[in-house]
Amino acid sequence: MKKWTAAVMALCLVMIWGQALAAGSTVYSSDFSQGTDGWVARSMGSAQIEAKNGALYIQGRQSDWHSPGRDFELIEGARYTLRVMVLQSEADQANFMISVAHTLNGTETYENLAHGTARKGAWTTLQCEYTPGHFDSFVLYVETTGAPTLNYAIKNFAVGAPDGLPGEDGTVELPRLREIYADQFDIGIAAPQQLIRNQKAMELVKDQFNILTPENELKPDAVLDVAASKKLAREDETAAAVHFDAAKPLLDYALANGMKVHGHVLVWHSQTPEAFFHEGYDANKPYVTREVMLARLENYIKGVMAYLDENYPGVVVSWDVVNEAIDDGGNFLRASNWTRVVGEDFLARAFELARKYAPEGTLLYYNDYNTAVPGKLMKIYRLMSELTAEGNIDGYGFQMHHSISYPSIAMIQMAVENIASLGVRLRISELDVGIDANTDGNLEQQALLYAQIMELAVRYSEQFEAVQVWGLTDNMSWRASNYPLLFDASRNPKPAFWAVADPDSVE
């Protein structure tokens, strides 16, 4: 492990909080002796703040985001250190976050930057690093998680000064993952809208990766235009209207920068409007018949494929046609509106329709999680065997949302070996590795598992089409509290990055 640990220390510009402040680089620190110092109560009017005894107290909250917040002028691409102390005296323990609300062209978006648990009656410190993206304004605030009415106090909120932009002042250019694996498979990430709006982050994405997956923007609830479909259904119950407002920023970026896109997802039990399955696109009316539902599905898939082929030819190279259909319990398939309205052959029909309308060369995948769990692996193997026999599926996508404690690399290897034996294309579609705490030992174990997974993908590189990590930086991950990705919140490469870049260096 020492080989890449030394590289991390040389390249990442690791900043210890105390050193940053000692260098005289503090740009703001709270002193509530003279009042609230520009802080306000973020709420719909119920919350109130009061400065007393060198701290800022908030009460009257009705939601977790109701919080003390303050406008800050932050420089895009600069590195900041944030720190605050929190106190609560009502619950045995409560979870807190430092968050930021940033605005661009009138649209406000959010990031969670630091996490911590405060025990009753004890001042607790939250701290992190933050590199702002391209936004017009920033509000930093301290909120709760799962404690919407909790009263609490903050003090000693401090912002450390910028210490330069990534890539300047002695930093070394990172190896490019897309170049390292160019002869084996594509390598990419999942990209939510907030990432696309972050210019500095997208420079790193373009430098490192060659394929993107929209995190939510191509799921049915983002693409199916329910209002337009409802109007069309007055004349034709089988009609399905689509729109791509959410996905356009990512698709435009991919088209402009010569990057591939993996589509996620056409058919899923989750994030699919309930109205899709009902007469008149009205969730209060009865379900449609199997025949109508299959026709709606055909029109939906036809509309998706036609729009993308016309407006973004060659950009979307593959699709998760069906996602997470296997039951986690004793049944074969998960009970859902798809099985209820269409029946258990909905998967076969979805792949049949996707093959019918997808542009030539588009790869079609079934995608699922917990493939390494033996009982589920057996059912996934059965499903893949049945779909492969029909001839409309190309491959399988492994969701590898793992942790350093489970599953073992032996279990992961067995899953890959079993699915690979079917002769299908493979992809690691959603990769992240969680840790319980951001310690050196955990980061080393995280890097080790990343290295082992990459070695496995390389071993089967003749079948693997892509490896995609589910996000860019830890703070943007759906598992942010588990620090699961290759880059930290300030876009510094973690040991996991170096492990992916050179798996052989990890012992």
C-alpha positions as CSV (number, residue, x, y, z in Angstrom):
1,M,0.0,0.0,0.0
2,K,2.9,2.4,0.6
3,K,3.6,3.0,-3.1
4,W,0.3,4.8,-3.9
5,T,0.0,6.3,-0.4
6,A,3.1,8.3,-0.9
7,A,1.8,9.5,-4.3
8,V,-1.4,10.6,-2.7
9,M,0.5,12.7,-0.1
10,A,2.5,14.3,-2.9
11,L,-0.3,15.1,-5.2
12,C,-3.4,15.7,-3.2
13,L,-2.3,18.8,-1.3
14,V,-3.8,17.4,1.9
15,M,-4.7,20.2,4.3
16,I,-5.0,19.8,8.0
17,W,-7.5,22.2,9.5
18,G,-5.3,23.6,12.2
19,Q,-2.4,24.2,9.7
20,A,-4.7,26.1,7.4
21,L,-5.8,28.5,10.1
22,A,-2.4,28.9,11.6
23,A,-1.1,30.2,8.2
24,G,-3.3,33.3,8.8
25,S,-5.6,32.3,5.9
26,T,-9.0,32.6,7.7
27,V,-11.4,34.6,5.5
28,Y,-14.3,34.4,7.9
29,S,-15.0,33.3,11.5
30,S,-18.1,33.8,13.5
31,D,-18.2,36.1,16.5
32,F,-21.8,36.5,17.7
33,S,-20.9,38.8,20.6
34,Q,-22.3,41.8,18.5
35,G,-25.3,40.0,17.0
36,T,-26.1,37.6,14.3
37,D,-23.4,38.8,11.9
38,G,-25.4,38.4,8.7
39,W,-26.8,35.0,9.6
40,V,-30.5,34.4,9.0
41,A,-33.0,31.7,9.8
42,R,-33.7,29.7,6.7
43,S,-37.3,28.6,6.8
44,M,-40.8,29.6,5.7
45,G,-41.0,32.0,8.6
46,S,-41.4,29.7,11.6
47,A,-37.7,29.5,12.7
48,Q,-36.0,32.2,14.7
49,I,-32.3,32.8,15.5
50,E,-30.7,34.5,18.5
51,A,-27.1,35.4,19.2
52,K,-26.0,34.9,22.8
53,N,-23.0,33.8,24.8
54,G,-20.8,33.6,21.7
55,A,-23.2,31.3,19.9
56,L,-26.1,31.4,17.5
57,Y,-29.3,29.6,18.6
58,I,-32.2,28.5,16.4
59,Q,-35.7,27.4,17.4
60,G,-39.2,27.1,15.9
61,R,-38.0,24.7,13.2
62,Q,-40.4,22.5,11.2
63,S,-38.1,20.9,8.7
64,D,-34.5,19.7,8.6
65,W,-33.5,22.4,6.2
66,H,-34.7,25.1,8.6
67,S,-31.3,26.3,9.7
68,P,-29.0,29.2,10.3
69,G,-27.4,30.3,7.0
70,R,-25.3,33.1,5.6
71,D,-24.3,34.4,2.2
72,F,-20.6,34.0,1.3
73,E,-18.6,35.2,-1.7
74,L,-16.7,32.2,-2.8
75,I,-14.3,31.9,-5.7
76,E,-15.0,29.2,-8.3
77,G,-12.4,26.5,-8.3
78,A,-10.7,27.7,-5.1
79,R,-10.1,25.4,-2.2
80,Y,-11.8,26.3,1.1
81,T,-11.9,24.7,4.5
82,L,-15.1,24.9,6.5
83,R,-15.6,24.3,10.2
84,V,-18.4,24.7,12.8
85,M,-19.3,23.5,16.2
86,V,-22.8,22.4,17.0
87,L,-24.7,21.8,20.3
88,Q,-28.1,20.2,20.9
89,S,-29.6,19.4,24.3
90,E,-32.8,17.6,23.4
91,A,-32.0,14.2,21.8
92,D,-29.5,11.5,22.8
93,Q,-27.8,12.1,19.5
94,A,-28.7,14.0,16.3
95,N,-27.1,14.1,12.8
96,F,-25.9,17.5,11.4
97,M,-24.6,18.6,8.1
98,I,-22.8,21.7,6.7
99,S,-24.5,22.3,3.4
100,V,-24.4,24.9,0.6
101,A,-27.2,26.3,-1.5
102,H,-25.8,27.7,-4.7
103,T,-27.6,29.6,-7.4
104,L,-27.0,29.9,-11.2
105,N,-29.3,31.9,-13.5
106,G,-32.0,32.0,-10.8
107,T,-32.0,28.2,-10.2
108,E,-31.0,27.1,-6.7
109,T,-29.3,23.7,-6.1
110,Y,-27.7,22.1,-3.1
111,E,-24.8,20.0,-1.8
112,N,-24.1,18.3,1.5
113,L,-20.5,19.0,2.5
114,A,-19.8,17.7,6.0
115,H,-21.6,15.2,8.2
116,G,-21.4,14.6,12.0
117,T,-23.4,13.3,15.0
118,A,-23.8,15.5,18.0
119,R,-24.5,13.8,21.4
120,K,-26.7,15.5,23.9
121,G,-25.1,18.5,25.7
122,A,-21.7,18.2,23.9
123,W,-20.2,20.7,21.4
124,T,-19.4,18.7,18.3
125,T,-17.2,19.8,15.4
126,L,-18.1,19.4,11.7
127,Q,-15.4,20.1,9.2
128,C,-14.6,19.6,5.5
129,E,-13.0,21.0,2.4
130,Y,-15.1,22.6,-0.4
131,T,-14.2,23.7,-3.9
132,P,-17.1,25.8,-5.4
133,G,-18.3,25.3,-8.9
134,H,-19.6,27.8,-11.4
135,F,-22.5,29.6,-9.6
136,D,-23.7,33.2,-9.1
137,S,-24.1,33.0,-5.3
138,F,-23.5,30.7,-2.3
139,V,-25.3,30.3,1.1
140,L,-23.6,28.1,3.7
141,Y,-25.8,26.6,6.4
142,V,-25.9,24.1,9.2
143,E,-28.9,21.7,9.0
144,T,-30.1,18.5,10.6
145,T,-30.9,15.0,9.2
146,G,-34.0,13.3,10.7
147,A,-34.6,15.9,13.4
148,P,-36.8,18.6,11.9
149,T,-37.9,20.3,15.1
150,L,-34.7,20.1,17.1
151,N,-33.5,23.3,18.7
152,Y,-29.7,23.7,18.5
153,A,-26.8,26.2,18.5
154,I,-23.7,26.8,16.4
155,K,-20.5,28.6,17.1
156,N,-17.0,29.1,15.7
157,F,-18.1,28.9,12.0
158,A,-14.9,29.4,10.1
159,V,-13.9,29.5,6.4
160,G,-10.3,29.0,5.5
161,A,-8.8,30.9,2.6
162,P,-8.3,29.5,-0.9
163,D,-5.0,27.7,-1.5
164,G,-4.9,27.6,-5.3
165,L,-6.6,25.9,-8.1
166,P,-6.2,22.2,-8.8
167,G,-3.4,21.5,-11.2
168,E,-1.4,24.7,-10.3
169,D,1.5,25.5,-7.9
170,G,3.3,22.2,-8.0
171,T,0.5,19.7,-8.4
172,V,1.2,16.9,-10.9
173,E,-1.1,16.0,-13.7
174,L,-3.1,12.9,-12.9
175,P,-2.9,9.8,-15.0
176,R,-6.0,9.5,-17.2
177,L,-8.1,6.5,-16.5
178,R,-9.7,6.6,-20.0
179,E,-6.3,6.2,-21.5
180,I,-5.1,3.5,-19.1
181,Y,-8.1,1.3,-20.0
182,A,-8.5,2.4,-23.6
183,D,-7.7,-1.0,-25.1
184,Q,-9.9,-2.9,-22.6
185,F,-13.2,-1.1,-21.9
186,D,-14.8,2.2,-21.5
187,I,-14.5,3.9,-18.1
188,G,-16.9,6.4,-16.8
189,I,-19.2,7.8,-14.1
190,A,-22.8,8.6,-13.3
191,A,-23.4,12.3,-13.7
192,P,-26.3,14.1,-12.0
193,Q,-27.5,17.5,-13.2
194,Q,-25.6,19.3,-10.4
195,L,-22.4,17.9,-11.8
196,I,-23.0,19.1,-15.3
197,R,-23.4,22.6,-13.9
198,N,-20.0,22.5,-12.2
199,Q,-17.5,23.6,-14.8
200,K,-14.4,22.6,-12.8
201,A,-15.8,19.2,-12.0
202,M,-16.7,18.6,-15.7
203,E,-13.2,19.4,-16.7
204,L,-12.0,16.6,-14.5
205,V,-14.7,14.3,-15.9
206,K,-13.7,15.0,-19.5
207,D,-10.0,14.5,-18.6
208,Q,-10.6,11.1,-16.9
209,F,-13.6,9.4,-18.4
210,N,-15.2,8.6,-21.8
211,I,-18.7,7.5,-21.0
212,L,-21.4,9.0,-18.8
213,T,-24.7,7.7,-17.3
214,P,-27.4,10.3,-16.3
215,E,-28.1,9.5,-12.7
216,N,-31.8,10.2,-12.9
217,E,-32.5,12.2,-16.0
218,L,-33.3,9.3,-18.4
219,K,-35.5,7.4,-15.9
220,P,-39.2,7.1,-16.8
221,D,-40.3,9.8,-14.3
222,A,-38.0,12.3,-16.0
223,V,-38.9,11.3,-19.6
224,L,-42.5,10.3,-19.7
225,D,-44.6,13.5,-20.2
226,V,-47.7,12.5,-18.2
227,A,-49.7,15.7,-19.0
228,A,-49.1,15.4,-22.7
229,S,-49.8,11.7,-22.6
230,K,-53.1,12.3,-20.8
231,K,-54.3,14.6,-23.5
232,L,-53.3,12.1,-26.2
233,A,-55.1,9.3,-24.3
234,R,-58.5,11.0,-25.0
235,E,-58.2,9.8,-28.5
236,D,-55.7,6.9,-28.2
237,E,-55.1,5.1,-24.9
238,T,-51.9,3.6,-26.2
239,A,-50.2,7.0,-26.8
240,A,-47.1,7.9,-24.8
241,A,-45.5,11.4,-25.0
242,V,-41.9,11.9,-24.0
243,H,-39.6,14.9,-23.3
244,F,-35.9,15.3,-22.5
245,D,-35.7,18.6,-20.6
246,A,-33.8,17.0,-17.7
247,A,-31.4,15.0,-19.8
248,K,-30.5,17.7,-22.4
249,P,-27.7,19.4,-20.5
250,L,-25.8,16.1,-20.2
251,L,-26.6,14.9,-23.7
252,D,-25.5,18.3,-25.1
253,Y,-22.3,18.0,-23.1
254,A,-21.6,14.5,-24.3
255,L,-22.3,15.5,-28.0
256,A,-20.1,18.6,-27.8
257,N,-17.2,16.7,-26.2
258,G,-17.3,13.4,-28.0
259,M,-18.3,11.3,-25.0
260,K,-20.5,8.3,-25.0
261,V,-23.7,8.0,-22.9
262,H,-25.2,4.8,-21.3
263,G,-29.0,5.1,-21.0
264,H,-30.5,4.3,-17.6
265,V,-33.3,3.2,-17.7
266,L,-36.3,2.2,-19.9
267,V,-38.3,-0.1,-17.6
268,W,-38.2,-0.1,-13.8
269,H,-40.6,-0.6,-11.0
270,S,-39.4,2.5,-9.3
271,Q,-39.3,6.1,-10.5
272,T,-42.0,5.4,-13.1
273,P,-45.2,7.5,-12.9
274,E,-48.1,5.5,-11.5
275,A,-50.4,7.1,-14.1
276,F,-48.5,5.2,-16.8
277,F,-50.4,2.1,-15.9
278,H,-53.9,3.5,-15.6
279,E,-56.7,4.4,-17.9
280,G,-56.5,7.9,-19.2
281,Y,-53.2,8.3,-17.5
282,D,-55.2,8.9,-14.3
283,A,-53.9,7.1,-11.2
284,N,-57.4,7.1,-9.7
285,K,-58.8,5.1,-12.6
286,P,-58.5,1.3,-13.2
287,Y,-55.4,-0.3,-14.6
288,V,-55.2,-0.6,-18.4
289,T,-55.3,-4.0,-20.0
290,R,-52.2,-6.0,-20.8
291,E,-52.6,-5.2,-24.5
292,V,-52.9,-1.4,-23.9
293,M,-49.9,-1.4,-21.6
294,L,-47.7,-3.2,-24.1
295,A,-48.8,-0.8,-26.7
296,R,-48.0,2.2,-24.4
297,L,-44.6,0.6,-23.7
298,E,-43.9,0.3,-27.4
299,N,-44.8,3.9,-28.1
300,Y,-42.7,5.0,-25.1
301,I,-39.6,3.1,-26.3
302,K,-40.2,4.1,-29.9
303,G,-40.4,7.8,-28.9
304,V,-37.3,7.6,-26.7
305,M,-35.2,5.9,-29.4
306,A,-36.4,8.2,-32.2
307,Y,-35.8,11.4,-30.4
308,L,-32.3,10.4,-29.3
309,D,-31.3,9.1,-32.7
310,E,-32.5,12.3,-34.4
311,N,-31.0,14.8,-32.0
312,Y,-28.0,12.9,-30.5
313,P,-27.0,10.4,-33.2
314,G,-24.4,7.9,-31.9
315,V,-24.2,9.4,-28.4
316,V,-26.3,6.8,-26.5
317,V,-24.4,3.6,-27.2
318,S,-26.2,1.3,-24.7
319,W,-29.3,1.0,-22.4
320,D,-30.4,-0.6,-19.2
321,V,-33.6,-1.9,-20.7
322,V,-34.9,-3.4,-17.5
323,N,-33.6,-2.6,-14.0
324,E,-33.9,-4.6,-10.7
325,A,-36.7,-7.0,-11.7
326,I,-35.4,-9.9,-9.5
327,D,-37.1,-10.3,-6.1
328,D,-34.8,-10.2,-3.0
329,G,-37.0,-12.7,-1.2
330,G,-38.4,-16.1,-2.1
331,N,-40.1,-15.1,-5.4
332,F,-38.4,-15.2,-8.8
333,L,-39.5,-11.7,-10.0
334,R,-40.3,-8.7,-7.9
335,A,-44.0,-7.9,-7.7
336,S,-44.7,-4.6,-9.4
337,N,-47.0,-2.8,-11.7
338,W,-45.2,-4.4,-14.6
339,T,-46.0,-8.0,-13.4
340,R,-49.5,-6.9,-12.3
341,V,-50.5,-5.3,-15.6
342,V,-48.4,-7.1,-18.2
343,G,-47.3,-10.3,-16.5
344,E,-43.9,-12.0,-15.9
345,D,-43.0,-11.8,-19.5
346,F,-42.8,-8.0,-19.4
347,L,-39.0,-8.3,-19.4
348,A,-38.9,-10.3,-22.7
349,R,-41.4,-7.9,-24.3
350,A,-39.3,-4.9,-23.2
351,F,-36.2,-6.3,-24.7
352,E,-38.1,-7.2,-27.9
353,L,-39.3,-3.7,-28.3
354,A,-36.0,-2.1,-27.4
355,R,-34.3,-4.3,-30.0
356,K,-37.0,-3.3,-32.6
357,Y,-36.4,0.5,-32.2
358,A,-32.9,0.9,-30.9
359,P,-30.4,2.2,-33.5
360,E,-28.2,-0.5,-35.0
361,G,-25.3,-1.3,-32.7
362,T,-26.9,-0.2,-29.5
363,L,-26.2,-2.7,-26.7
364,L,-29.1,-3.8,-24.5
365,Y,-28.5,-4.8,-20.8
366,Y,-30.4,-6.1,-17.9
367,N,-29.1,-4.4,-14.7
368,D,-29.4,-5.4,-11.1
369,Y,-27.8,-5.3,-7.6
370,N,-26.6,-7.9,-5.1
371,T,-25.4,-10.2,-7.9
372,A,-22.8,-11.5,-5.5
373,V,-25.4,-12.8,-3.0
374,P,-25.7,-16.5,-3.9
375,G,-29.5,-16.8,-3.8
376,K,-30.0,-13.8,-5.9
377,L,-27.2,-14.8,-8.3
378,M,-29.1,-18.1,-9.1
379,K,-32.2,-16.2,-10.1
380,I,-30.3,-13.6,-12.1
381,Y,-28.5,-16.4,-13.9
382,R,-31.9,-18.1,-14.7
383,L,-33.3,-14.8,-16.0
384,M,-30.3,-14.0,-18.1
385,S,-30.4,-17.5,-19.6
386,E,-34.1,-17.1,-20.5
387,L,-33.6,-13.7,-22.1
388,T,-30.4,-14.7,-23.9
389,A,-32.4,-17.6,-25.5
390,E,-34.9,-15.1,-27.0
391,G,-32.0,-13.3,-28.7
392,N,-32.8,-9.6,-27.8
393,I,-30.4,-9.0,-25.0
394,D,-26.7,-8.2,-25.2
395,G,-25.4,-8.3,-21.7
396,Y,-25.7,-7.8,-17.9
397,G,-24.9,-4.8,-15.8
398,F,-23.5,-5.4,-12.3
399,Q,-24.5,-2.8,-9.7
400,M,-21.6,-3.0,-7.3
401,H,-22.7,-0.8,-4.4
402,H,-20.4,-2.6,-2.0
403,S,-18.6,-1.9,1.3
404,I,-15.2,-2.9,2.5
405,S,-16.9,-5.5,4.8
406,Y,-19.3,-7.1,2.3
407,P,-19.4,-8.9,-0.1
408,S,-16.0,-10.5,-0.3
409,I,-13.9,-10.4,-3.5
410,A,-14.4,-14.1,-3.7
411,M,-18.2,-13.6,-3.8
412,I,-17.9,-10.9,-6.4
413,Q,-15.6,-13.1,-8.5
414,M,-18.0,-16.0,-8.4
415,A,-20.8,-13.7,-9.6
416,V,-18.8,-12.4,-12.5
417,E,-17.7,-15.9,-13.5
418,N,-21.3,-17.2,-13.5
419,I,-22.7,-14.5,-15.6
420,A,-19.7,-14.4,-17.9
421,S,-20.2,-18.1,-18.6
422,L,-23.4,-17.2,-20.5
423,G,-21.2,-15.5,-23.1
424,V,-22.9,-12.2,-22.8
425,R,-21.4,-8.7,-22.7
426,L,-20.7,-7.3,-19.2
427,R,-20.5,-3.9,-17.6
428,I,-19.9,-2.7,-14.0
429,S,-22.7,-0.2,-14.3
430,E,-22.8,1.3,-10.8
431,L,-19.6,1.0,-8.7
432,D,-18.9,2.5,-5.3
433,V,-17.3,1.1,-2.1
434,G,-18.5,2.5,1.2
435,I,-16.5,2.9,4.4
436,D,-17.8,3.5,7.9
437,A,-15.4,6.3,8.7
438,N,-12.9,8.4,6.7
439,T,-9.8,6.9,8.3
440,D,-6.4,6.0,6.7
441,G,-7.1,2.3,7.4
442,N,-10.5,2.3,5.8
443,L,-9.3,4.3,2.8
444,E,-6.6,1.6,2.3
445,Q,-9.2,-1.2,2.5
446,Q,-11.4,0.7,0.1
447,A,-8.6,1.1,-2.4
448,L,-7.8,-2.6,-2.1
449,L,-11.3,-3.6,-3.1
450,Y,-11.4,-1.2,-6.0
451,A,-8.1,-2.7,-7.2
452,Q,-9.4,-6.2,-6.9
453,I,-12.6,-5.3,-8.8
454,M,-10.6,-3.7,-11.6
455,E,-8.3,-6.7,-11.8
456,L,-11.3,-8.9,-12.2
457,A,-12.7,-6.6,-15.0
458,V,-9.4,-6.7,-16.8
459,R,-9.3,-10.5,-16.5
460,Y,-12.7,-10.6,-18.4
461,S,-11.9,-7.6,-20.6
462,E,-12.9,-9.4,-23.7
463,Q,-16.5,-9.4,-22.4
464,F,-16.5,-6.2,-20.3
465,E,-17.8,-3.2,-22.2
466,A,-17.5,-0.6,-19.5
467,V,-16.7,0.1,-15.8
468,Q,-18.7,3.1,-14.4
469,V,-18.3,4.5,-10.9
470,W,-21.6,5.9,-9.5
471,G,-20.6,9.5,-9.2
472,L,-17.5,11.8,-9.2
473,T,-16.9,13.1,-5.7
474,D,-17.9,11.8,-2.3
475,N,-20.1,14.7,-1.4
476,M,-22.3,14.2,-4.6
477,S,-22.8,10.5,-3.9
478,W,-26.1,9.0,-2.8
479,R,-23.9,7.3,-0.1
480,A,-22.0,10.5,0.8
481,S,-21.7,9.6,4.5
482,N,-19.8,6.5,3.4
483,Y,-17.1,8.3,1.3
484,P,-17.5,5.7,-1.5
485,L,-15.9,7.3,-4.6
486,L,-12.5,8.0,-6.2
487,F,-12.4,11.7,-5.4
488,D,-13.1,13.6,-2.2
489,A,-15.4,16.6,-2.0
490,S,-12.6,18.9,-3.2
491,R,-11.9,16.7,-6.2
492,N,-8.7,15.4,-4.8
493,P,-7.8,11.9,-5.9
494,K,-8.2,9.4,-3.0
495,P,-6.2,6.2,-2.6
496,A,-9.0,4.5,-4.4
497,F,-8.2,6.5,-7.5
498,W,-4.6,5.4,-7.5
499,A,-5.8,1.8,-7.0
500,V,-8.0,2.0,-10.1
501,A,-5.2,3.7,-12.1
502,D,-2.7,1.0,-11.1
503,P,-4.3,-2.1,-9.4
504,D,-0.9,-3.8,-9.3
505,S,0.4,-1.2,-7.0
506,V,-1.9,-2.2,-4.2
507,E,-0.7,-5.0,-2.0
